[in-house]
Structures are given as C-alpha cells and as structure tokens.
Amino acid sequence: MSGVKRPTSANARLKSLLNQSDNRICADCGAPDPKWASANIGVFICLKCCGVHRSLGTHISKVLSVALDEWSDGEIDAMIEVGGNSAANAIYEAYIPEGYSKPGPDASHNDRRRFIRSKYELQEFLKPSLRITSGKSSTDSIRSSFSSKILDSFRLKPSEESEGMVEFIGLLKVKVVKGTNLAIRDMMTSDPYVVLTLGQQTVQTTVIKSNLNPVWNEELMLSVPNNFGPVKLQVYDHDTFSADDIMGEAEIDIQPLITSAMAYGDPEMFGNMQIGKWLKSDDNALIEDSIINIIDGKVKQDVALKLQNVESGEIYIEIEWLALDQ
C-alpha cells in the first residue's frame, strides 16, 4: 500500500520510511523534522506531541525514538503497512468537524493534549465503522487490529457525510518533477522549494540550493475532502536570516482528474488509455492542455504550469489519484 521499498537492515528501512515527504513533519501538529514515532499507530511525531502520546499509555500509543530505540522487524513492518503520516491521517482525521483547527507547532500543551486524546484515545474524528476499542491488550494485538482496520478502510465506500464533518474521498499523490527558469531572489540565484496546500493541509518539498532549474522528483501526499477545491501551489526562496520570498504561484484544478477517475471506476479494469483532459485557458496557469490517462492500472495526469504573479518560472508535476473505495 505504501509503495516504500524495503532495504535489508531494520535501520535502513526505518530511515527510508522517515524520508517520505509526509513523514518529515509531525502527524499531529506539523512541526518539522520529527524524531519520534508511535509504532502501533504508524505515525511520526515531534518531541512535544511525543510527551502527550506517552501519557496515553502504551495500550493506545507505543512511543519509540527513531534514533535511540531498537525497533523490531514487526514494528517497522507495521509502520510501512500503514504507509506514513498522510495515510494514517486520512483515517484518523477523516471526520474532523468543519472549522476545527488542528494545533500548530507552537500550540499550548493543553491544546495539543486535547487534540491528540480526541484523535487517538477517543477516536472522535475516525469513521465510526473503523473505531477500535483498545483495552489493556498486548501491543501486537492493538497493532494488528489497527493495521487490518486501516488497510480495510481503503476498500470501504465512504458513508453518507455527517452534518458539519469533513469526510475524505481519496488521496492525491503529487510528484513535483522540476522547475525551469525560476525567478532570482538572491544575488544571482535562488534556493527554491514548493509548497502545496489543499484545505487545511500543507506539504512541501526539500530546498534545492542555488538553482533556478531545480529537479525534485519528490512525491507529496494530500487527502482530498468531499467538498474539495483547487490545490494551491507556491514556490518560495529559502532565506536563513529573513522571511522566505515568494517566487510565484498557481492553482491546480483537480475536478477534471477526480471526475474522470470516478466515471471509469476501478482503473485496473482498463488498458492504457486517455480518459479526460484539463483544458488550457486564460483563466488558469496551464502551459498546455493537461491529459488524464489510465497507465498500468493507475489514474495519472501530467501538469505543466506557468507560475503567476512573478517575472518568470514554470513548474512540472505528475498527479496520481488514489480512491479510498478501491
């Protein structure tokens, strides 16, 4: 499910998983560079959230240090099976009430504890059919229960949306391929990175130093809510001693992709073929028409964008649609 390759050693496998873009920020508050994980839930978390997880007890969250603790093969297998922070949050945060704000990196301990308890211990944001009653059973049984539940959830059809709740219908796997002719924001060059925003979710690429034609080839994951809007793409120049400078932006209309995917259903039933198109117009940032294809049983779309509100710059991305009910 996760698409993570399995290096031979336990440490290498864990490091490979941690290097996924969605795992480079805390699953609960978005703080960068998490060094802890809940082995039985399958998420990477920061030090502040780690303290709250520990207070819940190991029957709910078994916290391990990525660098200091020894991990068993079974614990790493469970983390890989879940698929990372984005996949876990698509389940554990599927029913966050509309207008509810997750705690940020600078949230108070009380706000952080209230959210984490609601998310994992009380399971208030989980689809009711997936809720797990976690008594004082062994870690293995809890982990096994969660793993089977989360895997099954990707094959369940979304239930009727509850009033005032957010339900996710699928995942977007966005591969940020490259940028060309990006704007200069330092003396002679820039240190660019890409930020993607959908609703309250924000993910970003790594920073590439001193390069106006960067190649990322980096995959980012976003959960798609029932009432989705466009994905906002922004490019920034990283600055060490001042605020990062904007290097352009664009909006990605994901409606054609999702409509085409839903019209055809299970893409594995079809051979390679074109199933849709997002047309270039004066109202969007497309460089050319963006074709939606089924390729090897997957719904994919190549998108070339001319950055807006900036003197120059183009971004090339590849999008894959992953429906939760497949």
C-alpha positions as CSV (number, residue, x, y, z in Angstrom):
1,M,0.0,0.0,0.0
2,S,2.7,2.5,0.9
3,G,5.0,1.9,-2.1
4,V,8.0,2.1,0.2
5,K,10.9,-0.1,-0.8
6,R,12.3,-2.4,1.8
7,P,16.0,-2.0,2.4
8,T,17.6,-5.0,4.1
9,S,18.5,-3.7,7.6
10,A,15.9,-2.5,10.1
11,N,17.6,0.9,10.5
12,A,17.7,1.5,6.7
13,R,14.1,0.5,6.3
14,L,13.0,2.9,9.1
15,K,15.2,5.7,7.7
16,S,13.7,5.1,4.2
17,L,10.2,5.5,5.7
18,L,11.1,8.6,7.6
19,N,12.4,10.2,4.5
20,Q,9.0,10.2,2.9
21,S,7.9,13.8,2.4
22,D,4.8,13.4,4.5
23,N,6.8,11.9,7.4
24,R,9.1,14.9,7.6
25,I,6.5,16.8,9.6
26,C,4.7,15.8,12.8
27,A,1.4,13.9,12.1
28,D,-0.3,15.8,14.9
29,C,1.0,19.4,14.8
30,G,3.0,19.8,11.7
31,A,6.3,20.6,13.4
32,P,9.3,19.8,11.1
33,D,11.8,17.0,11.5
34,P,10.0,14.6,13.9
35,K,12.3,12.2,15.7
36,W,9.7,10.1,17.5
37,A,7.1,7.6,16.3
38,S,4.0,5.8,17.6
39,A,4.9,2.3,16.5
40,N,1.4,0.8,16.9
41,I,-0.5,3.8,15.3
42,G,2.1,4.2,12.5
43,V,2.8,7.9,12.6
44,F,6.0,10.1,13.1
45,I,5.6,12.8,15.8
46,C,7.6,15.6,17.3
47,L,9.0,15.8,20.9
48,K,6.2,17.9,22.2
49,C,3.5,15.6,20.8
50,C,5.6,12.6,22.0
51,G,5.0,13.6,25.6
52,V,1.3,13.6,25.1
53,H,1.4,10.2,23.4
54,R,3.4,8.7,26.3
55,S,0.7,10.0,28.8
56,L,-1.9,8.0,26.9
57,G,-0.3,4.7,27.8
58,T,1.3,2.1,25.6
59,H,-2.0,0.3,25.1
60,I,-3.0,3.3,22.9
61,S,0.3,4.6,21.7
62,K,3.7,2.9,21.9
63,V,6.3,5.7,21.5
64,L,9.8,4.9,20.2
65,S,12.7,7.2,19.3
66,V,13.7,6.9,15.7
67,A,17.4,7.2,16.5
68,L,17.8,5.9,20.1
69,D,15.4,2.9,20.5
70,E,15.8,-0.5,18.9
71,W,12.9,-1.4,16.6
72,S,11.7,-4.9,15.9
73,D,11.1,-6.0,12.3
74,G,7.4,-6.4,13.2
75,E,7.2,-2.8,14.4
76,I,8.8,-1.5,11.2
77,D,6.6,-3.8,9.1
78,A,3.5,-2.2,10.8
79,M,4.7,1.3,10.1
80,I,5.3,0.5,6.5
81,E,2.0,-1.2,6.2
82,V,0.2,1.9,7.4
83,G,2.0,3.9,4.8
84,G,3.1,7.1,6.5
85,N,1.5,10.2,8.2
86,S,-0.7,11.2,5.3
87,A,-2.3,7.7,5.0
88,A,-2.8,7.5,8.8
89,N,-4.3,11.0,9.0
90,A,-6.7,10.2,6.1
91,I,-8.2,7.7,8.5
92,Y,-7.7,9.2,12.0
93,E,-8.8,12.7,10.8
94,A,-11.4,11.7,8.3
95,Y,-14.3,13.3,10.3
96,I,-12.7,16.5,11.8
97,P,-15.6,19.0,12.3
98,E,-15.8,21.8,9.8
99,G,-14.0,24.9,11.2
100,Y,-12.0,22.8,13.7
101,S,-8.3,23.8,13.7
102,K,-5.5,21.3,14.4
103,P,-2.9,22.5,16.8
104,G,0.2,24.0,15.2
105,P,3.9,23.6,16.2
106,D,3.6,26.4,18.8
107,A,0.3,25.2,20.3
108,S,0.0,25.0,24.1
109,H,0.3,21.7,25.9
110,N,-3.4,21.7,26.8
111,D,-4.5,22.3,23.2
112,R,-2.1,19.6,22.0
113,R,-3.2,17.1,24.6
114,R,-6.9,17.8,23.9
115,F,-6.5,17.2,20.2
116,I,-4.3,14.1,20.5
117,R,-6.7,12.5,23.0
118,S,-9.6,13.2,20.8
119,K,-7.8,11.8,17.7
120,Y,-6.4,8.6,19.1
121,E,-7.8,7.7,22.5
122,L,-11.4,8.9,22.0
123,Q,-11.3,8.4,18.2
124,E,-13.7,11.3,17.7
125,F,-12.5,12.0,14.1
126,L,-12.5,8.4,12.9
127,K,-15.2,6.9,10.8
128,P,-17.5,5.1,13.3
129,S,-17.1,1.7,11.5
130,L,-13.3,1.9,12.0
131,R,-13.3,2.7,15.7
132,I,-11.2,0.3,17.8
133,T,-11.9,-0.5,21.4
134,S,-8.4,-0.7,22.9
135,G,-8.4,-2.4,26.2
136,K,-5.3,-3.4,28.1
137,S,-4.3,-5.9,25.4
138,S,-0.9,-6.5,24.0
139,T,0.9,-4.1,21.7
140,D,0.9,-6.7,18.9
141,S,-2.9,-7.2,19.1
142,I,-3.5,-3.5,19.0
143,R,-1.1,-3.1,16.1
144,S,-2.7,-6.0,14.2
145,S,-6.1,-4.6,14.8
146,F,-5.2,-1.2,13.6
147,S,-3.3,-2.5,10.6
148,S,-6.2,-4.6,9.4
149,K,-8.6,-1.7,10.0
150,I,-6.6,0.9,8.1
151,L,-6.0,-1.4,5.2
152,D,-9.7,-2.4,5.0
153,S,-10.6,1.3,5.1
154,F,-9.0,1.9,1.8
155,R,-11.5,-0.5,0.3
156,L,-14.6,0.8,2.0
157,K,-17.1,3.1,0.3
158,P,-17.5,6.4,2.1
159,S,-20.6,6.6,4.1
160,E,-23.1,9.4,3.9
161,E,-21.4,12.6,5.1
162,S,-22.3,13.6,8.6
163,E,-23.5,17.2,9.0
164,G,-20.7,19.6,9.9
165,M,-18.0,16.9,9.4
166,V,-15.2,16.5,6.9
167,E,-15.0,13.2,5.0
168,F,-12.1,12.3,2.7
169,I,-12.8,10.6,-0.6
170,G,-9.3,9.8,-1.7
171,L,-5.6,10.7,-1.8
172,L,-3.6,12.8,-4.3
173,K,0.0,11.6,-4.9
174,V,1.7,14.7,-6.3
175,K,5.2,14.2,-7.8
176,V,6.9,17.6,-8.1
177,V,9.2,16.9,-11.0
178,K,11.1,20.1,-11.7
179,G,11.1,23.8,-12.2
180,T,12.6,25.8,-15.1
181,N,13.7,29.5,-15.4
182,L,12.6,30.3,-11.9
183,A,12.9,33.9,-10.6
184,I,16.1,35.2,-9.0
185,R,15.5,36.2,-5.3
186,D,19.1,36.3,-4.0
187,M,22.1,38.0,-5.6
188,M,22.4,35.7,-8.7
189,T,20.2,32.7,-7.9
190,S,17.6,31.3,-5.5
191,D,17.1,28.4,-3.1
192,P,13.7,27.1,-4.2
193,Y,11.1,24.8,-2.6
194,V,7.5,24.1,-3.5
195,V,4.5,24.2,-1.1
196,L,1.2,22.5,-1.8
197,T,-2.0,23.4,0.1
198,L,-5.4,21.8,0.0
199,G,-7.9,22.9,2.6
200,Q,-6.0,22.9,5.9
201,Q,-3.3,20.6,4.7
202,T,0.1,21.9,3.7
203,V,3.1,19.8,2.4
204,Q,6.4,20.9,0.9
205,T,9.4,19.7,-1.0
206,T,13.0,19.9,0.1
207,V,15.0,23.1,-0.5
208,I,17.4,22.9,-3.5
209,K,20.3,25.3,-3.1
210,S,21.4,27.9,-5.7
211,N,19.4,26.5,-8.6
212,L,16.9,28.2,-11.0
213,N,16.2,25.0,-12.8
214,P,15.8,22.5,-9.9
215,V,14.9,18.9,-10.3
216,W,13.0,17.5,-7.3
217,N,11.3,14.3,-8.4
218,E,9.7,14.3,-5.0
219,E,6.3,12.8,-4.1
220,L,3.9,14.6,-1.7
221,M,0.6,13.2,-0.4
222,L,-2.7,15.1,0.2
223,S,-6.0,13.9,1.5
224,V,-9.0,15.0,-0.6
225,P,-12.2,16.0,1.2
226,N,-15.7,15.6,-0.2
227,N,-16.0,19.3,-0.8
228,F,-12.6,19.9,-2.3
229,G,-11.3,23.0,-4.0
230,P,-8.2,23.6,-6.1
231,V,-4.7,22.7,-4.9
232,K,-2.6,25.8,-4.4
233,L,1.0,25.6,-5.5
234,Q,3.5,28.2,-4.3
235,V,7.3,28.4,-4.9
236,Y,9.5,30.1,-2.3
237,D,13.1,31.0,-2.0
238,H,14.5,29.8,1.3
239,D,16.3,32.5,3.4
240,T,18.3,31.8,6.5
241,F,18.0,35.1,8.2
242,S,14.8,36.6,6.9
243,A,11.3,35.5,5.8
244,D,11.2,33.3,2.7
245,D,10.5,35.2,-0.6
246,I,7.6,34.1,-2.9
247,M,8.7,33.0,-6.3
248,G,5.3,32.6,-7.9
249,E,2.1,30.6,-7.5
250,A,-0.5,28.6,-9.4
251,E,-3.8,26.8,-8.8
252,I,-4.3,23.2,-9.8
253,D,-7.9,22.3,-10.7
254,I,-8.3,18.7,-9.6
255,Q,-12.0,18.4,-10.6
256,P,-11.3,17.0,-14.1
257,L,-9.0,14.3,-12.7
258,I,-11.4,13.2,-10.0
259,T,-14.5,13.3,-12.2
260,S,-12.7,11.3,-14.9
261,A,-11.4,8.8,-12.4
262,M,-14.9,8.3,-10.8
263,A,-16.6,7.9,-14.2
264,Y,-14.3,4.9,-15.0
265,G,-14.3,3.3,-11.6
266,D,-11.6,0.7,-11.0
267,P,-8.7,1.7,-13.4
268,E,-7.2,-1.8,-13.2
269,M,-10.1,-3.0,-15.3
270,F,-8.9,-0.9,-18.3
271,G,-5.8,-0.9,-20.5
272,N,-3.7,2.3,-21.0
273,M,-6.0,5.0,-22.4
274,Q,-6.9,8.7,-22.2
275,I,-9.9,9.3,-20.0
276,G,-10.0,13.1,-19.6
277,K,-8.4,16.5,-20.1
278,W,-7.9,19.8,-18.2
279,L,-8.0,22.4,-20.9
280,K,-5.6,25.4,-21.1
281,S,-7.4,28.8,-20.9
282,D,-6.8,32.4,-20.0
283,D,-8.3,31.6,-16.6
284,N,-5.7,29.0,-15.5
285,A,-1.9,28.7,-15.3
286,L,-1.6,25.7,-17.8
287,I,1.2,25.9,-20.4
288,E,-0.7,23.3,-22.5
289,D,-3.7,21.0,-22.1
290,S,-3.2,18.5,-19.3
291,I,-4.1,15.0,-20.3
292,I,-5.6,12.5,-17.8
293,N,-4.7,8.8,-18.5
294,I,-5.0,5.4,-17.2
295,I,-1.5,4.0,-17.2
296,D,-0.7,0.5,-15.9
297,G,-3.9,0.5,-13.8
298,K,-3.4,3.9,-12.3
299,V,-5.1,7.3,-13.0
300,K,-2.4,9.8,-13.7
301,Q,-2.1,13.4,-15.0
302,D,0.9,15.4,-16.2
303,V,0.6,19.1,-15.5
304,A,2.8,21.9,-16.8
305,L,2.2,25.3,-15.0
306,K,3.4,28.8,-15.7
307,L,3.9,30.5,-12.4
308,Q,1.7,33.5,-11.8
309,N,2.4,36.9,-10.2
310,V,6.2,36.6,-10.9
311,E,8.5,37.6,-13.7
312,S,9.3,34.0,-14.9
313,G,9.2,30.4,-13.9
314,E,7.5,27.1,-14.8
315,I,6.7,24.0,-12.7
316,Y,6.1,20.5,-13.9
317,I,4.3,17.9,-11.8
318,E,2.7,14.5,-12.1
319,I,-0.6,13.7,-10.2
320,E,-2.0,10.3,-9.3
321,W,-5.5,9.7,-7.9
322,L,-6.0,7.1,-5.2
323,A,-9.6,6.5,-4.4
324,L,-10.4,5.2,-0.8
325,D,-13.1,2.9,-2.0
326,Q,-10.9,0.9,-4.4
